Amino acid sequence: MKIAIDLMGGEGCGEQNLEGCLAYPYPEELIVIGDLARLDQQKINSLVERGTQLRPCAAALTGNESPRALLKRSHDSSLAIGMQMLADRKTDALVSSADTKAMMVLGRSVLGTVAGLYRPAIAKAFQGPRGQFYMLDLGANVHCSPHLLRQFGRLGSALQSTHQLPAAAATEDIGAGPDATPRVGLLNIGVERGKGTGDINRAISLFEQDNCINCIGFIEPSELFSGRADVIVCDGYTGNLVLKTIESMAGFLRGQLTELASETDYGELSAQIDADRYNGALFAGLNGVVVKSHGSASKRGFAHAILQGREYVASQLPMACEQMLARE
């Protein structure tokens, strides 16, 4: 297995991502792409000695590029090189902390989406009382038609059915097994039919008519961690707000629990809401495994994002998504 790493995305000019590669337990699997002149040569040499391959790049994206500029003038950037390597099957996955817009534009242009899918979605796994559950879309598509939301329901079902969160092979046990028949809910302001927008109500009708979706109906934000659904679907605007709210609250709670950990039994609970362990989100629906890390992720968080990419490849996720979307 080979995993391409975009070292130049996000904050810190690649140093945090480089540290994450050093923390990754299988360095011989990595192909790191970066501006070598801007990176710590000693750390680069350490990776090479452990079997990592290098691929230099001439440019790094700033995050301010327009879609037109990304398509016309970014071919020599670390992100574009990684996407092309994935398209050419020179690597099995790509992990980057680049801007969401850049990853969306170049992903659709270079890799394309699986057959029958309108647009990819950002999907992320969380831990709930009954194990893991997925949410999508978390920011790739601000506006989603009812038909696109239905496709995300199928994508989420394929994710939940085929993929487990990274296991104890790395640093900790951070996952539970998937449910064989994922229960899919559509996020809304109420569970009653007629609540919310017209598009949301049209979408739930499509969910209920789709034999590939085990629809449980609407689900409210207060039920996200209730264990009621294995897949929660929403548009990217709503999903991104929910995601950042969850991350902010988790960070606050972990800080409070850490202060008590030395005197009580709260240490284990504090570890369970450690954001580093769950860093990374999948661009579900692209023709290849592309994982987005937070731009400000710690080295440990970036290493966990790489582990996610590894697990998605092992579960043959792109094939599972394509098969699910092709079903009648």
N, C-alpha and C positions, 0 to 999 in steps of 0.2 A: 504493500500500500504506500502511496505517495500523497502527501498533503502540501499544497502550495500555501505559503504564508506571505501576505502583503505586509511587509514591515513598516511601510511608510504611511499607512492610514491612521487617523486619530491624532491624539495629542502626543507631544514628546519626541517628535521626529524619529520615531521607530524604536527608541530605547526601551520603552515599556513592553512593546511587542517582542523585542529581542530577548528581554528578560523572561518573558513568558515561554519562548521557545527553549530557553535553557532549563526551565522548570518542567517541560514536557518530558514524560518518561521514555518516549520512543524517538529520539532525535534523528535516527537513521531514516525515518519516514518523511522527514521534512525537506522541502525545497524553499528556501527563504529568498524573497525578492526584495531588493532594497538598494538605496544609494549608499554604496559601501564607504564613500568618503565622509558621510555624515553619521556613521555608526561606529561603535566601539570595536576596534580591530581585535582586541584581546578576546572579547566575547564572541566575535565572529569566528576567530580561530578555534575557540573552545568547541563551538558547534561543529565545525568542520572535522575536528579530531574525533568527534563522536558520530560521524557519518552523515551529517547534514550537507545537502548540496546548496550551492550559491547560484543565484541568477541576478546579475546587476541590472539596474534600471537607470534611465537618464532623467526621470522626472517623478514628482509626487504631486498628487492632487491637493488642492487647498480646501475643497468643500464649497467653494463659491462659483464653480464652473456652471454655466448654463447647459442644458441638455444638448444644444447644438455644438458647443465647445467640446463637450465630452465625446461626442460622436466623431468630430472632425480632428481634434488636436490632442487626444489623450492616449494614443496608441503606444507611446513609450513610457507611460506611467506604470507604477508597480501593480496597480489594480487591473489595468487593461492587460498587462502581460500575464497576470495570474488567470484572468478569465480566458484568454486565448489558449493557455496551456491546458486548462480544463476542457475547453472545446476540442482541442487536438488530442485529448486523452493521454497527455503526458503526465497528468496528475489525476488523482481520484477525487479531490476536494479542494476547496479554496476557503481560507479563513482570512478575514479582513476587518479592520475597524474603521474603514472609510465611511464617508457620508452616505446615508441611505439613498439619496437621489442618485448619486454616482453608481452605486451598486445596482440599483434598479435599471438605470438606463443602459449601462454596459452589459448587465446580465441578460436583458432582453435582446440587445443587439448582437452580442457575441455568442451567447449560449442558446437563446430562444427559450420558449416555454414548452412544456410537454403537450402532446397533441390534444387539441380540444379545449385547452385552457386559455381564457381571455388574458389574464394577468396573474403574475405570481403574488404571493402574500408572505408577510413576515409572520412566522409562527414560533411560539415559545412554549416550552413545557414548564409547568409549576407542580409543586407537591401539595396535595390536599389530603384530607382524612382517609380517602380510599385509594391513595397512590397518586400517580401523576395524571395531570390533565393538560390539554393543549388549548391555547388561545390563538386566534388569528382572525383578521389581519391586525397587526400591531403597528402599522405606520406606512406601509408601502402604497396604499391606495386610499386617499382621503374620501373619495366618493365611490360607492359600490352599488351597482345595480342589483336588483333581486336575483337575477341569474348568476351574477358573479358571486354573491353571497352563498348561493346554492353550491357552486363549484368549490367554495372554501369549505363548506360542510363535508364534501367528499374528500377534499385534501386532508382535512383534519382527521377524518375517519381513517384514512390510509396511514397517517402519521402515528396515530394512537395504536393502530393494529400491528404496526411493524417495528416500532422503535421504542427502546428503553432509554431512560436517562443514563449517562455514563456511569459505569459500575465501579466496583472497588479496585479495579486494576490500576487506578491512578493513585489517589491519595486518600479518598474516603468513599464509603458507600453512599451514593447520592441518587438512588433511583428505585422505583418500583416497576414491576412488569406491566405491560399494557393490557387493557381489557380486550377480550376477543370480540365483543359486540359494542363498540363505542356508542355512548349515549350523547347525542348532539343537541345543544341548546343554542338559541339565537338571543343575544344580549339585547335587552329592551328595558324601558322604564317601568314596566309592569308585566305580569304574566297573562293578563286578560287579553283576549282578541279585541282589536280595535285600539289598544294603547299604542303610542308611538306613531311613527310616520307611515304614510301609505306604502312606501317601498319596503319597510320592515314587515308590514302585514302581508304584502304580496310575496315577500321572500319566505315567510313561514309557511304559506300555502305550498310553495314549491318544495320546501323541505319535506312536508308531510306527504307529498305525492311521489317523492323520490324513493324507490325501493332500496337504494344504496345508502340511505341515511336513516339511522335509528333516531328519529326526531322525538325529543321530549317537550318541544314547545319553547315558549319564551323563558328566559332566565334573567333574573334581576341582578344588578351588581352586588347586592348584599348576599347573593348565593354563590358567588364565584368559588369560594373555598368550602362550600357545604358538602361537596362530594356528589351533588345531584347530577352533574354532567361530566363526561370525559373529554368533550370537545366543546368549546364556546366560540361562536362565530360573531364577528362584528365588523364594521367598516374600520378603515385604518385610522381615521380621526379619533373615533371613540376608543379604539384599542390602544392607541398611543397614550392618550390621557390616562386610561386605566393602568397601563404598564408603569408609567412614571409615578403615579400615585402609590402603587404597590411597592415600587422600589424605594420611594421616599419613606414610607411608613416602615418598611422592613429595616432600613438603615437606622431610623430613630429607635425602633424597638431593640435592635441588636445592641446599640450603644447603651441603652438603659439596662439591658440584661447583663452586658459585659461587666458593668459596675458591681452587679450583685453576684457574679459567677464565683468569686473567691470565697464567698460566705454561704452560698446556697447551692442548690442543684440546678441552677438556671444555665449552667455552662453548655449542656447538651442542647437545650432549646435555642440558645444563642447561635450555636453552630448550624442548626437547621434553617435559620433564616439568614445565613451568610450569603450575601448577594454574589460573591466571587464564585461560589459553587454552581451558580445557575447562570453565569454570564454566557452570552451567545444566543443568537436567534437564527432560525433557518429561513432562507428565501425559498419557501416551498413552491414547487411548480416549475422551477427552472430545469433545464436539461443538464443537470449536474448538481452536486452538493456544494452550496455556498452558504457559509455561516458568517453572520455579522456579529462582531464583538463590540462592546461599548468603546467609544473613542478614548475614554478615560479609565479603562479597565486596568486593574493591577496586574502584575506579572502572573499571579496565581489565577486571576480571573481569565486572562488571555489563554493560559494553559488549559483551562477547563473548556474554553470555546474550541480549542483544537481537538480536545477529547470528544466533544460533541460531533465535530466533523468526522472523526474516526468511526464513531458509532453509527452515524447515518450511512456511511459507505458500507459498513459491515452488514447493515440490515437491508441493503439494496433498495434504499428509499425511492430514488427516482423511478425505478421500474414499478414499484408498488403504487406510486401516485399516478403514473400513466395508466396502469391497469384499472384503477378505480375510476378515473375520469372516462375511460373508454366503455365502461359497463352500461348496458341499456337499462 
